[in-house]
Each structure stands twice: as C-alpha cells, then as structure tokens.
Amino acid sequence: MSGNLTERGLAEPRARRKQEVAALQAALAAEQAAIYGYGIVGAHLTGTLFAAAFADSVEHQRARDSLTAMIMARGGQPRPAAPAYRMPIAVHSAAQARSLAIVLERQVTAAYLGLVALAKPALRRFGANQMRAAAVRSARWGARPQAFPGLPASSLGR
C-alpha cells in the first residue's frame, strides 16, 4: 500500500507539470504567431504606428523567451515557431493592419487563459499579467475593451 501512495504521490506532480507545460506551449504558440503577424502589421504602417507595431512585437518576443525558459525549466521541449502562419484577415491597408493587431492580441489573451487556470500562483500571475498587457495593446490599436478579455462572448451567455 505504501508503494501505491508513493506512486500516486509522484504521478500527481508529473501530471501537474505536464498540464503546466501544455498551457505554456499553447501560450508560446500564440506568441510565435503574434510575432509573425506583427511583421505583417508593421509592413503596412509608417511613423508612430510602425513604431508601436515594432514595440509590440518586441514585447511578444520577450514573452516568447520567458515562456521558452519556463517550458525548459519543467523539462519540456519548446515547440518551434512555424515557418509561416495563416493570418485570420487579409491585410492590404493600414486600417486592416490595425485590425490584425487587435485580432492577434485577442488570440494571445485567449491563449493565456490556460495559464490563469493553473494551480501554481506564479504561473497564474504571469498569465494574468500577459493577458492584461495584451488587452492594453489591443485597446491601443482601437479595440473596444472587453469585460472578460480572452473569453468569447458566446461563453458569457450572450
């Protein structure tokens, strides 16, 4: 019986670590897509808007690097970025570029919900801070603020 308790005691932290790595991988994938997308956003902007897109891309790169370190610290192997991503909207103008930036930030926000749902306070805090940062960036690009960033309106009973 004590062997059974020991096995169960070891399995729970492994399962928790696996869940953490999965949530971190999902956030990493969203950050990688956002970095790619901001290349498209920036290509259609000039002046201060281009500078804002560049700054936002740098923030996503920093988050990517943090997520990569967190995954490795848990014994995981960070998944590499795809060579290309299909963007959710076509971009041929500055207005469409701003719309794409909003969509990218909302996708990143949604991806961090997985971290906020974890038991470990440090991961929850990191996820919440990243969600807040993405919501602020989204609002700067002209998005309407959302009461529950990252959650689709359909899940809120609308």
N, C-alpha and C positions, 0 to 999 in steps of 0.2 A: 504494500500500500504506500509506503513512503517513497518508493521509486515512482509510483504513479503521480504522487503530488509533486515530486521533483520534475518529472517530465512535463506536467501541466504548468508548473511554475516557470520552466524555460520556454515553453511554447507560447505563453502569453506575451512576454516581451518580444519574441520573434515576430509574432503576428502583429503586434503594435508597430514594430519597426517597419514591417512590410507595408502596413497601412500608411505610415508616415511617408515612406519612400514613394508610394503610389501617388499620394497627394502632392508631394514635392515634384514628381515627374510631370504631373498634369500642369502645375503652375509653370514649370520650366518650359514645357511645350508652348504654352500661351505667350510667355515672354519671348521665346525664339520667333514665333510668328509675328509678334508686335515689332520686334527689331527689323525683321524683313519688311513688314508693312510700312514702317516709318521711312524706309528708303524710298518707297513709292510716294508716300505723303510728301516728303521733302523735295522730291524731284518736280513737284507741281507747285511749289511755293517759292516766294522770294522774301527778302528783307527780314523783318521781325518774325513773320510766320515761319520762314525757313529756320531761323534761329531757335524758335520754340520747338519745332519738329526735331531738330538736332538734339536739343537739350532733353526732350522726352525720350529719344532713342538712347541717349546715354544713361538715363535712369533705368530703362529696361535692361540695358547691358549690365548695369550694376546688380540689378535684381537677379538676372540670369547667373551671374557669377556667385552671388550668395546662395542661390538655390543649388547650383552645382556643388558647392562646398558642403552644403547640408546633406545632400544625397550621398556624397562620398563619405562623410562622417558617419553615416548609418550603414556603410558597407555596400551601398548601391553603386551602379554604374550609370552616370547621367546619359540620357539618350541624346544623340547628336541632333543638331538642327537639320531640317530637311534642306535640300539644295534650292527648293523653290516652294512657295505656298500659293494656293488659290485664294485670292482676296474676295471677301464677301460682296464687294461692289467694284465696278469698273471706275477707274479714275482717269479723267481727261481734262480736269479743271481744278482750280484752287478750291472751289466750293466742294467738289467731290472729294478732294484730298482731306479737307476738314471733316467731312462726313466719315471717311475711312478712319481717321484718327479717333473719332468718337466710338466707332464700332470696335476698333482694336482695344481701346481702353475698357469698354464694356466686357469684351471677351476675357481680358486679363482679370478684371474684377470677378467675373463668374468663376474663373479657374481657382482663384484664391479662396473660394468658399470651402473647398476641400481641406485647406489648412485650418481654417477657423473652426471646423467641425472636429478637429483632433483633440485628444485629451491633454497633450503637453502644452502648458501655458506659453512657453517661449515660441512655439510654432503658431499657436493661436494669435499671439500678439503680432508676430511677423506678418501673418496673413491679413490680419485686420489693418495693420499699418499700410500694407501694399494695396489693399482694397481702397482705403481712404485716399492714398496717393493717386490711384488710377481714376477714382471718382472726381478728384480735383482737376486732374489733367483733362478728363472728358468735359467737365464744365467749362474749362478754359477754351476748349475747342468749340463751345457753343451748345453743348448738350443740356437738356433740361435736367436738373438734379432729380435723383430718384430717392424715394424714401428708404428703399431697401436695395442698395446697389448690388448688382450681381445676380439678383433673383428676377426671373422673367415675370411680367405682370400676370401671366396666366397662373402662376403658382401662388399668387396673393389673393385669389378669389375674384379677379376682375374679369 
